[in-house]
């Protein structure tokens, strides 16, 4: 992404409805995947300005986080915000040994790559047997818009594409769902019907009433997922897989 997008991200990701919800999705998965009360190593592969690590470390201090990002500016923000093990590196060449992590998270990163298979192979390599990978990606190529141009997207995905990527990398027990389902009509209208020439990305502060409505919609979505449901539509795709024990 361009530097302005990282500055916007650092300014809004601790409070904006989207990131609060995305981080809650990741937290739900990690709570199920990692031993309660025991130290576990977690990699944020493409950590951006550190918002995910900052929020979840405060809630689960026994998770030992490392973060990498290809952007020096993003790493600088992340170090200022969270400290710890933040390294400048690509998700396609992780600076870690084999089987170092209990979990790998890569939220809104792989869509910027020409070949995400390489990154997923790296995630598989650094995970311990039984470890989990969690990824988030944008959905539907027909939703391509100014937002994708601003954040340097290469591709928007279908659920079948995401499932195939994880299976080809060797992961098993793959679960895939859409989310951002309830706000989807509003997202479609903003990006496809009412776009403005000056629009960049949708990473920005929203008026308080809009934030409250969107957070309420996300609460409904999370409740459905916690009950074991799945969303068949939505602007984002969230997927989880396991590295086999054998």
N, C-alpha and C positions, 0 to 999 in steps of 0.2 A: 504494500500500500504506500501511497505517498505520505510524506511527513505530516501534512495537515490532518490526515485521517487518524494517525496515532495520537496527535495532540487532542483531537476531539474525543477519541476513545478514553484517554486518561481522564478527561474532564467529566465524562458522563457515565462510565460503566459501573460505578459504585451505586448509582441510584436509578438509572434508566430501567423501565419495565422489562425490556428485552433481556438485558444481561442478568437481572435478578432472576428471571425465569430460567434462562439457560443454565446458570450456576446451580439453581435448585434441581434441574434435571440431572446434572452431573453428580450433585451431592446424593441424590436418591440412589443412583447406581453404585456409587462408591461405598455408601453405607451398607449395601447388601453384599458387596464384593470383598470388602476388607475386614479383617478380624477386629472386632470391637475391643478398644482399650489396648491394642497391641500396636507397636510401631509398624508402619508400612511405608514403603517408598512409592511415591507417585510422581510421574513426569507430566508436566503440562507442555506438550509439544506444539509450539507456536503460541507462547504465553502472552504475546502482545504486551500490554502495559501492566500486566500482573493482577488484574481484577479478580480472576477466578482463585488464584492462590491466596490473595489477601482475604477474600470472604471465607473460603473454606478452612484455611489455617486457623482463623479466629474461632471457628466452630468445632474443629477437630484437631487439637494441637498435637496429637500423636501421629498424624500423617506427616511424613517427611517429604517435603516438596522439592523438586528441581524444575527449572523452567528453561526453555530455549526459545530463541526467536532469531530470525535471520536479519532483523533490523537493529542496527546499533542504537537508534533512538528509542525503539520499544524496550530494549534491554536496559537502557539508562533509566527510563521511567519505572520499569519493574523493580530495578535495584533500589531506587529511591523509595518506592512504595512498600516493598515487601522484604528487601534484603535477601539473604540466603543465597542459594545456589542458582544463579541466573547466568546462562551462558549464551554468547552469540554463536549461533549455529543453524544449519538447515535441518528440517525434518527428514530430508533425504540422506543425511550423513550425521547421525546422532553421535555426540562425543562421549559415549558411554560403552561399557563392556556388555557382553552377553548376560542376559538373565539378571539384570540389576533391579528391576522394578516389579512391584506387585500390581501396578495399574498404570496405564498410559491414557491420557486425555488429549484429544486434539479437536478443539472447538472452532469451527469456521476458519479452517486453514487449508485443507486438501483441495478445495475448489480453486485455489490459486495456482495449482500445479498442473503442468502439462502431463505428467505421469505420476499419479498418486500411488500407483502400485509400489514404487520404490520406497515411499514413506511408510506404507503399511508393512512392507517387509522389514524395515528398520524397527517399527513398533513391535513386531513379532519377535525380532531378535533380542531386544532389550528386556522383554517381559519374561518373568519366571513362569515355569509351567503352572497352569491354573490361573494365571494373571488375566486381567480384563483390559480390553481396549474400548474406549468410548469416543465416538466421533459425532460431530454435528456439521451438516452441510445444507446449502440452499436447495430448494426444490423447483423443478419444472423449468426447462429451457424457455418455454413460452412466457415465463415471468421475467425474462431478461429486461433490464432497465438501466436508467442512469445510476442506480445504486451499484450495480455490478461493474459498471465502468469505473466508478469512483474507488471501489475496493479491489480492483484488478482481478475480477473473476475470470476463470477460464471455462468453467462449466457449471451448470445447475443440474441437479441429479433427480432420478426417480428412485423409489424404494428398491426396485429390482437391481438397478445399477449399484447401489450402495451395498446391498446384500452380496452381490457377486464379487465386488471388490474385497470384502472381508473374507469370504470363503476362499477366493483365489490366493489370498495371503496366508491361508492356513488356519484361520480362526473358525471356531465351531460354536454351536449354541447361539447363533446370531439372531438378535431381535431388532426389528426396525419399526419405527413409527414416525408419522408426521407429527408436527406440533405447530403452534401459531395457527391453529385451525379456526378458532372463533373470530380472531381479528382478520382472517384472510380476506374477506370482501373489502375491508377498509384498505388493507395493504395493496390489493389489486387496483382499487380505484385510485389510490395515491400514485402508484408507479406507472399505471397504464392509461388512465383516463384524465387525471388532473395534474400531470407533471408540469413543472415550470422550467424554463430554460436555465435558470440559475441553480436548479437542484444539484446537489452533490450526493452524498450518502444519506441514509436515514438515521445515522448515528448522531443523535442530537437531543437536547432537552425538549420535552413536550410540556404543554400547559398542564397544571396540576389536575384539572378535571379529566383530561385525556389519560394521564398516568393512572389515576384511580380506576377508571373504566378498564383499561388494559390489564392492570394488575388483578382486577377481579376476574376478568376472562381467563388469565393465566392460572388463577387459583382453581377455577373449575376444571381446566385442562389437567392440572396436576392431580386433582382428586380422582379423575377418571383413570389416569395412568397408574396411580397407586393402587387402585382397585383391580388392576390387571387388564384394563382396556387398552385399545389402540386407536389412534386417529388416522383415518383413511385419506385425509387431505390436510393441507396446511403449507405455509411458505418455507418451513424448515423440515429437515429429516434428521432424526436422532437415532443412533445405532450403537449397539453393544455386542461385543464378541469375546470369546474366551480362548486363550492359548491352551491346547490340550495338555493333559498331564503326562501322557506317554510320549 
